[in-house]
Structure formats: C-alpha cells, structure tokens
Amino acid sequence: MKICLVTAFPPSRRGLNEYGFHLARELQRDPLLSLTVLADQLDDNEPELEDYHVVRCWRFDALTNPVRLVRAIHDIKPDVVWYNLLFSSFGGKPVPAFLGLAQPAISRLTGHYTHVTLHHLMDNIDLADSGVRFPRLYRTAGSVATRMLLMANSISVLLPVYRRTLIEKYRGENVHFRAHGILGGRPEPPNFTQRGNPEHRILAFGKWGTYKRLELLIESFSTVVRRVPNAELIIAGTDHPKTPGYLKQIAEQCADQPQIKFTGYVAEEDVPALFQTSTLTAMPYHSSAGSSGIAHLACAYGVPMVASDLPDFRRLAEEEGLAMEYFEVGNAQALAERLLAILENPEHQMEMALQNVSAALRMSMPEVVRQYLENFALRQQLDQLGRVARLRKLPRWVPLRDRLLGRSSRKLFRPRSSEPAEEGEDFPLVHRDPDGGGGVLAAGVSVDHEGVGLHGGVDGSGLGSAAQSAAAGAEHSRPQDDGTE
C-alpha cells in the first residue's frame, strides 16, 4: 500500500508536527507500506530527519497550496492520501486556511482515496479565547469548511462527541472515532525515585498565549510553594503563533522567583526525561480545542494530571479511563488546592500514576495506526469488490470481459505480502498482525469504534458474504490458465 501523509513534520514546529512524526514513524516500520510525507516548507535550511521520504510541497499561509498538493499527489499516485489536520494547519490567515481545508475534497475528486484525521471542530472552539476578531464570520466559514472536509472518503475524530456532532448536525457519513494515542510505541512505567527527589516538579507544557495561559498557574504556585517548599514549576514549550513574545513577558514577571523555570522548546528526545521527573502535570486552560496531546503524553509516562473543569477534559478522562482531577475554570485558589492534594499525598500520586500508565497501554501508537491501516485495507477490498460486481454485470459477449473479471478477482484476494498463500488458504487476508493474529476482515474487527460497521458486515471466515459470492461467480466464469496475473 502506498500512502501520502499530509502533515506538518519536524523539524517544522507548526501545529501537529509531533503527531505527524509519530504517525509517520509507525507507518515507516511496516515493510509492506510505501510512505511519502507531504510536509510544510521550512523557513531555515534545517536537515531532514533520516529514513523518511519527505516532500516539502506546501507552505503555511500560501494561497497556492492546493495546486502544489495536487501536483505532488499526482506524481506519487498513492493508494491513500491521509491528512493530519487542524483548522489552522494550512494558515493563520482566513483565506489560505480555508483553501487548505478544501484539499481533501479535491484529492477525492481527482480519484484518490482520502482520509482525514481531524483534531478539533470549529463548533467546540472558544473563538474569543483564540483571539478571533469576527467570531460569527469565522463560525460560518468553519461550518462550510467542515462540510468540505466531510467530502473526503472517510474522517476520524478524537472524541466521540465530535463524531456525534458530525453525524447529527452535518449529516456526515463514514465518520469514525479513533483514540488519540500516547505518541509512543509503548508507555514507560513511572519511576517514582525521580519524583520529589529532591524537588516536586509541576509541569506545564504547550504552546502558550491564547486559551493556554500561565497567569492563573503562577498565582496558584505562590500558594503551593508556601506549603511545599521543594516544589518547582517547570514551564515548557513555546509561544502560540498568534501570541509572539508572550512567554518572554511572563518570564520577565517571574524573574525574582527562582522556583519557576522556563525550558523553551523541548526536543523529541528530551520529552521522556521531562515527564519522568515531573510529579504532576497542570493544564490550566481557559477553554479546550480538542483531545489533548499533553494529557496523552502524561499518560505515557504515568504522570497525574490537574486540569480545568472543561467538558472536553471530562469526556476524555471518562472515555479513556484517565486519572485527572479538576478545578473551577479561572479559580486560582481551587487550582492550588488540587495541586496540594496530590503533592502532599504520595499514595494518591502513585494511584493516579498507575491508572494513567494502565490507560496508556490500551492506546499505544502502533495499535492506533494498525486500526487505521485495517480500515484503509478494508476500503480497498470493498472498492475492488465493487469493480468485480460491475464487471459481472457486463454481457458475456463484451471483449475481454472474462479476462478482466479474472484479473480483478485475483487482485481482490491477493495476499498482502509477495509470498504465495499457504496450501489450503483459498482467500488470503489482506493484512495480518505482526503476532500472527487475524487479518483485516476477520470477525470482530470494529470498522467504527462506536459499533457502526459497514453495510453487509463481515462473517467469521474473514470475508463478507457478498465478497464470497462475487468471488465464486468470478472463479466460475474465469477461463482456466488464461495466462494473466
């Protein structure tokens, strides 16, 4: 299978570059896949990551992005075009951002199977917190852009409530809920010897300045440090693109507080040490913009979390079984109390840490990407099945009808690898798990994580009954030893 992944990609620091990297890393590990990353162009001549085929064919805020992407995709001719998107992925200005969001529909119209992983919905964003000047206009444009995104062959969202919104409000089809994943191959058990030894580190990580602000946390920390003198506040990350200079301003205000430290941008290889040495993670947001990557990083390293009491955080914790405590939005005293309740209770720290790492075991990136690939392979088989069905409807006198039908039938049931099928395996599966488990169409595979499958379903033999009927008809009508492959 040949995949084009359209995403911001390191060393770019644009939104979702880390998530794009982790998707690409898992795809790259599959020897039966061919991956090309269609990434954003860099401002500096930084070296590309090794072992990845990256084509930097679009630029943030450029009006020509749709044309560039169409050309790149046409040259590669992939089986799947996979978009990893925020509404602001292609631009911070309205017009280039809107044109970029039309690209998945264009990819489908040009004949490519197109999937979108959408990390938030415009309906759930607090536009006032995001610094938008004309919220009604943005909301209308966001509604139109959402309908354009739904023109892709399929779309995945990272919270079940987003799926319900797309189905009920926008009448979306082929909408799936997928877990965000923990941005790693497997979680790391918490190392409690590194926490509170000697400092209890409170970690705040993100892109700061819009709905993620630090004033409330810094005010609360002054209360915390009076009762826990060995506490430190570690502020990691960078300014949000819309608020340049925000962190510098905050750092100047905290210059006389040595227990508040700023790390700046955190490289991928430094993330594990940052989380493993943190006693807890604080997310003092004014609003939410979707499933939290920081929350999933905290899970991966077994770090307790304190978060603003926002609906998205509540849903995330409930759906994925996360250990997260909440405080009233904007209430500094309530935040300080929640932080102290964890810092002063080692047993509670351990319980929350173990619960989070346990939740992380269920949503590793290999598992998340495997689910995507199963869906892509299933769609490929269904598309091929449709071609077989259309060929069967042709009159027998049509030239090459039987030959084309035989070729399409064999392609439908061809093994994913180049090795021949084992003796007795009439219908090899498209994709097998590395541990030898079932394939894409095996019974029990959930095409949709809320129990919504494809029409017709699949049966226990690994193929839907419609597929078997088409196969039987094709085999019956195919000439013996016709010499085609």
C-alpha positions in Angstrom: 0.0 0.0 0.0 1.3 3.4 -0.9 0.4 6.3 1.5 0.8 10.0 1.3 0.7 11.6 4.7 -0.1 15.3 4.5 1.0 17.0 7.7 3.3 19.4 9.4 6.5 17.5 10.0 9.7 18.0 12.0 12.0 19.9 12.0 9.0 22.2 11.4 7.4 23.4 14.6 3.9 24.0 13.2 0.8 22.6 14.8 0.6 18.7 14.9 4.2 18.3 13.7 4.9 15.9 16.6 1.7 13.9 16.0 2.6 13.7 12.3 6.0 12.4 13.2 4.6 9.6 15.4 2.2 8.6 12.7 5.0 8.5 10.1 7.3 6.6 12.4 4.7 3.8 12.9 3.9 3.7 9.2 7.6 3.6 8.3 8.1 0.5 10.4 5.7 -1.6 8.2 7.9 -3.1 5.4 4.8 -3.6 3.2 4.0 0.1 3.1 5.5 2.9 1.0 5.2 6.2 2.8 5.7 9.7 1.5 5.3 12.7 3.8 3.9 15.8 2.1 5.1 18.4 4.6 5.3 22.1 5.1 8.3 24.0 3.8 10.8 25.2 6.4 11.9 28.7 7.0 15.5 27.6 7.6 17.7 25.1 5.9 17.5 22.5 8.7 18.4 18.9 7.9 15.6 16.5 7.3 15.1 13.5 9.6 16.8 10.4 8.4 15.0 7.5 6.9 11.9 9.4 5.9 10.8 10.3 2.3 9.7 13.9 2.8 8.4 16.2 0.0 8.0 19.7 1.3 5.5 20.9 -1.2 3.3 23.4 0.7 3.9 26.5 2.8 2.0 27.9 5.8 -0.3 30.8 4.7 0.4 30.3 1.0 -2.6 30.6 -1.4 -1.0 28.1 -3.9 -1.1 25.1 -1.5 -4.0 23.3 -3.3 -2.2 23.4 -6.6 1.1 22.3 -5.1 -0.5 19.4 -3.3 -2.5 18.2 -6.3 0.7 18.1 -8.4 2.7 16.2 -5.7 -0.1 13.7 -5.2 -0.5 13.2 -8.9 3.2 12.5 -9.3 3.2 9.9 -6.4 -0.1 8.2 -7.3 -0.8 6.8 -3.8 -3.4 4.3 -2.7 -4.3 6.5 0.3 -4.0 10.3 0.9 -4.1 10.8 4.7 -4.5 14.3 6.1 -3.5 15.1 9.7 -5.3 18.4 10.3 -6.3 21.3 12.5 -8.5 24.0 11.0 -5.3 26.2 11.1 -2.9 23.6 9.6 -2.5 25.4 6.3 -2.6 29.0 7.5 -3.2 31.5 10.3 -5.0 33.8 7.8 -8.6 33.0 6.8 -8.2 32.6 3.1 -5.2 30.2 2.9 -6.5 28.2 5.9 -9.9 27.8 4.1 -8.3 26.9 0.8 -6.2 24.3 2.5 -9.2 22.7 4.1 -10.7 22.2 0.7 -7.8 20.0 -0.3 -9.2 16.7 1.0 -12.3 17.1 -1.2 -10.0 17.9 -4.2 -8.0 14.8 -3.5 -11.1 12.7 -3.6 -12.4 14.4 -6.7 -9.1 13.6 -8.5 -9.6 9.9 -7.9 -7.6 9.2 -4.7 -8.9 7.5 -1.6 -8.8 10.3 1.0 -8.9 10.1 4.8 -8.8 13.0 7.3 -7.8 12.8 11.0 -9.4 16.0 12.4 -8.1 17.0 15.8 -10.8 19.5 16.7 -14.1 21.0 15.5 -14.8 24.7 14.9 -18.1 24.2 16.8 -16.2 23.4 20.0 -13.6 26.2 19.9 -14.0 29.3 22.0 -13.1 31.8 19.3 -12.9 34.7 21.8 -10.1 32.8 23.7 -8.4 32.2 20.4 -8.2 35.9 19.6 -10.6 35.9 16.6 -11.9 39.3 15.7 -15.0 38.3 13.8 -16.3 35.2 15.5 -19.7 35.0 13.6 -17.9 35.1 10.2 -15.3 32.5 11.4 -18.1 30.3 12.7 -19.9 30.4 9.3 -16.7 29.7 7.4 -15.9 26.9 9.8 -19.2 25.3 9.1 -18.6 25.4 5.4 -15.0 24.1 5.9 -16.4 21.2 8.0 -18.8 20.2 5.2 -15.9 20.3 2.7 -13.8 18.0 5.0 -16.7 15.6 5.1 -16.4 15.2 1.3 -13.3 13.0 2.0 -13.9 9.3 1.7 -13.7 8.9 5.5 -12.8 11.1 8.5 -11.6 10.3 12.0 -12.1 12.4 15.1 -10.6 12.0 18.5 -13.6 12.4 20.8 -16.9 10.6 20.5 -18.9 13.8 20.9 -17.2 15.2 17.8 -18.4 12.1 15.9 -21.9 12.7 17.1 -21.7 16.4 16.0 -20.6 15.5 12.5 -23.3 12.9 12.1 -26.2 14.7 13.7 -25.5 18.3 12.7 -23.7 17.9 9.4 -25.2 14.5 8.3 -21.7 13.2 7.9 -21.0 9.6 6.7 -18.0 7.3 7.3 -17.1 9.3 10.4 -15.1 7.3 13.0 -13.9 7.8 16.5 -10.2 7.0 16.9 -8.1 7.2 20.1 -5.5 10.0 20.0 -2.7 7.6 21.1 0.1 8.2 23.5 2.7 9.4 21.0 5.0 6.4 21.6 5.4 2.8 20.9 4.7 1.8 24.5 4.3 3.6 27.8 7.1 3.9 30.3 6.3 2.8 33.8 6.6 5.8 36.2 10.0 6.0 38.0 8.9 7.3 41.4 12.5 7.6 42.6 12.9 10.6 40.2 9.8 12.4 41.6 10.1 14.6 44.6 13.8 13.8 44.8 14.6 16.5 45.8 12.1 18.7 44.0 8.4 18.1 43.3 8.1 19.4 39.8 4.8 20.7 38.5 4.9 20.6 34.6 3.1 23.0 32.3 3.7 22.1 28.7 2.2 23.6 25.5 2.0 26.5 23.1 1.1 29.4 25.3 -0.7 32.7 24.9 -4.2 32.1 23.6 -6.6 29.7 25.5 -3.5 28.3 27.2 -2.3 31.0 29.6 0.0 30.9 32.7 -1.1 33.7 34.9 -3.5 31.6 36.9 -1.0 28.8 37.4 1.7 31.2 38.6 -0.7 32.8 41.1 -1.6 29.4 42.4 2.0 28.3 42.6 2.7 31.1 45.1 0.3 29.3 47.5 1.6 25.9 46.8 5.3 26.7 47.5 4.4 28.1 50.9 3.2 24.6 52.0 5.6 22.5 49.8 8.9 24.4 49.8 10.6 21.9 47.5 8.1 22.5 44.7 9.2 23.8 41.3 7.1 25.0 38.4 8.5 23.9 35.0 7.1 25.8 32.1 7.9 24.1 28.8 7.1 24.9 25.3 6.9 28.0 23.1 4.6 30.9 22.2 1.5 30.2 20.2 2.0 31.7 16.7 -0.7 34.2 17.4 0.9 35.5 20.6 4.6 36.0 19.9 6.5 37.3 22.9 4.1 36.0 25.5 6.5 33.7 27.3 9.2 36.3 27.3 6.8 38.7 29.1 5.8 36.0 31.6 9.5 35.1 32.3 10.3 38.8 33.0 7.5 38.9 35.5 8.8 35.8 37.3 12.5 36.8 37.2 12.6 37.1 41.1 11.1 33.6 41.5 13.9 31.0 41.1 11.5 28.1 41.6 9.8 28.9 38.3 11.8 27.7 35.4 11.3 28.0 31.6 12.7 25.4 29.3 11.7 26.7 25.9 11.2 24.3 23.0 11.6 20.7 24.1 13.2 18.3 21.5 11.6 14.9 21.0 14.5 13.1 22.7 14.2 15.3 25.8 10.4 14.6 26.4 10.8 11.4 28.4 13.1 12.9 31.0 10.9 15.9 31.3 7.8 13.9 32.1 9.5 11.2 34.2 10.9 13.8 36.6 7.6 15.6 37.0 5.3 14.8 39.9 2.2 16.1 38.1 1.1 17.9 35.0 -1.1 21.0 35.1 -3.4 22.1 32.3 -4.9 25.5 33.4 -6.7 26.2 30.1 -9.5 28.7 29.7 -11.1 26.6 27.0 -10.4 23.4 25.0 -9.6 22.8 21.4 -10.0 19.0 21.2 -8.3 15.9 22.5 -5.2 16.9 24.5 -1.8 15.7 23.3 -0.3 16.8 26.6 -2.8 14.6 28.5 -1.7 11.6 26.4 2.0 12.3 27.0 1.3 12.4 30.7 -0.4 9.0 30.4 2.5 7.6 28.5 4.8 8.3 31.5 2.4 7.8 34.3 2.0 11.4 35.4 -1.0 12.6 37.4 -3.0 15.5 35.9 -4.8 18.5 37.2 -7.0 20.2 34.5 -9.6 23.0 34.2 -13.1 21.6 34.6 -14.0 21.7 30.9 -16.4 19.3 29.1 -13.7 18.0 26.7 -11.4 17.1 29.6 -14.3 15.3 31.4 -15.2 13.4 28.3 -11.6 12.5 27.6 -11.0 11.1 31.1 -14.3 9.2 31.1 -13.8 7.7 27.6 -10.2 6.6 28.1 -10.1 5.9 31.8 -7.6 8.7 32.7 -6.7 9.8 36.3 -7.4 13.5 36.1 -8.5 16.0 38.8 -10.4 19.2 38.0 -10.6 22.8 39.3 -13.1 25.5 38.5 -12.0 27.4 35.4 -10.3 30.7 36.4 -10.2 29.9 40.1 -6.6 30.2 41.4 -7.4 29.0 44.9 -9.2 25.9 43.6 -6.2 25.1 41.4 -3.8 25.5 44.3 -5.9 23.1 46.5 -6.0 20.4 43.7 -2.2 20.7 43.3 -1.6 20.4 47.0 -4.0 17.5 47.4 -1.7 15.5 45.1 1.7 16.8 46.1 1.0 16.1 49.8 -0.4 12.6 49.3 2.2 10.1 47.9 -0.3 7.3 47.9 -2.7 9.3 45.8 0.2 10.2 43.4 1.0 6.6 42.9 -2.6 5.6 42.3 -3.1 8.3 39.7 0.2 7.5 38.0 -0.5 3.8 37.7 -4.0 4.4 36.4 -2.7 6.6 33.7 0.0 4.3 32.6 -2.6 1.5 32.6 -4.8 3.6 30.3 -1.8 4.3 28.0 -1.3 0.5 27.5 -4.6 0.5 25.6 -3.8 3.3 23.2 -0.2 2.9 22.0 0.6 4.4 18.6 1.2 1.0 17.0 -2.3 0.0 18.0 -3.8 3.3 16.8 -2.1 3.1 13.4 -2.9 -0.6 13.0 -6.6 0.4 13.2 -6.2 3.0 10.5 -4.4 0.6 8.2 -7.1 -2.1 8.7 -9.7 0.4 7.7 -7.8 1.5 4.6 -7.2 -2.1 3.5 -10.9 -2.9 4.1 -11.9 0.0 2.0 -9.5 -1.1 -0.8 -11.1 -4.5 -0.8 -14.6 -3.1 -0.9 -13.7 -0.9 -3.8 -12.2 -3.8 -5.7 -15.3 -5.9 -4.9 -17.4 -3.1 -6.4 -15.3 -3.3 -9.6 -15.8 -7.1 -9.7 -19.5 -6.7 -9.3 -19.7 -4.2 -12.1 -17.7 -6.4 -14.4 -20.0 -9.4 -13.7 -22.9 -7.3 -14.9 -21.4 -6.9 -18.4 -22.8 -9.1 -21.1 -20.6 -12.2 -21.8 -20.1 -11.1 -25.4 -18.1 -7.9 -24.3 -14.5 -8.4 -25.4 -12.0 -9.3 -22.6 -14.9 -9.4 -20.1 -13.8 -12.8 -18.6 -10.1 -11.9 -18.6 -10.7 -8.6 -16.8 -13.0 -10.3 -14.3 -10.4 -12.9 -13.6 -7.7 -10.3 -13.1 -9.9 -8.2 -10.7 -10.9 -11.3 -8.8 -7.4 -12.4 -8.2 -6.4 -8.9 -7.2 -9.2 -8.8 -4.6 -7.8 -11.9 -2.8 -4.1 -11.4 -3.3 -2.0 -11.7 -0.2 -0.6 -8.5 1.2 2.9 -9.9 1.0 4.6 -11.2 -2.0 4.8 -14.7 -0.6 2.3 -17.3 -2.0 -0.6 -18.3 0.1 -0.2 -21.4 2.2 -1.8 -24.6 1.0 -5.5 -24.6 1.7 -5.7 -20.9 2.1 -8.2 -20.0 -0.6 -8.8 -16.4 0.4 -5.6 -14.9 2.0 -6.2 -12.0 4.2 -5.1 -8.5 3.2 -3.3 -7.8 6.4 -2.1 -9.8 9.3 -1.0 -8.6 12.7 2.8 -9.0 13.4 2.0 -11.6 16.0 0.1 -13.8 13.6 -3.3 -12.7 14.6 -6.3 -12.2 12.4 -6.5 -10.1 9.3 -8.4 -7.0 8.3 -11.6 -8.7 7.6 -11.5 -11.1 10.5 -14.6 -11.4 12.6 -14.7 -9.0 15.5 -12.8 -6.1 13.8 -14.7 -2.9 14.5 -14.8 -0.6 11.5 -16.2 2.1 13.7 -15.3 2.4 17.3 -18.9 3.1 18.4 -20.2 -0.1 16.9 -21.2 1.2 13.5 -19.9 -1.1 10.8 -20.1 -1.2 7.1 -23.4 -2.4 5.4 -23.4 -6.1 4.9 -20.8 -6.8 7.7 -18.2 -9.4 7.7 -18.5 -13.1 8.6 -16.3 -15.4 10.5 -14.4 -16.7 7.5 -12.7 -13.3 7.1 -14.7 -12.2 4.1 -18.2 -10.7 3.8 -20.8 -12.9 2.2 -21.1 -10.5 -0.7 -17.4 -10.8 -1.3 -17.5 -14.6 -1.3 -20.4 -14.6 -3.8 -18.6 -12.3 -6.1 -15.5 -14.4 -5.8 -17.4 -17.6 -6.6 -19.0 -16.0 -9.6 -15.7 -14.7 -10.9 -14.0 -18.1 -10.4 -16.8 -19.8 -12.2 -16.7 -17.5 -15.3 -12.9 -17.2 -15.5 -11.1 -19.3 -18.2 -8.7 -21.9 -16.8 -5.0 -21.0 -17.2 -5.6 -17.8 -19.1 -2.1 -16.6 -18.6 -2.9 -13.4 -16.8 -1.5 -12.4 -13.4 
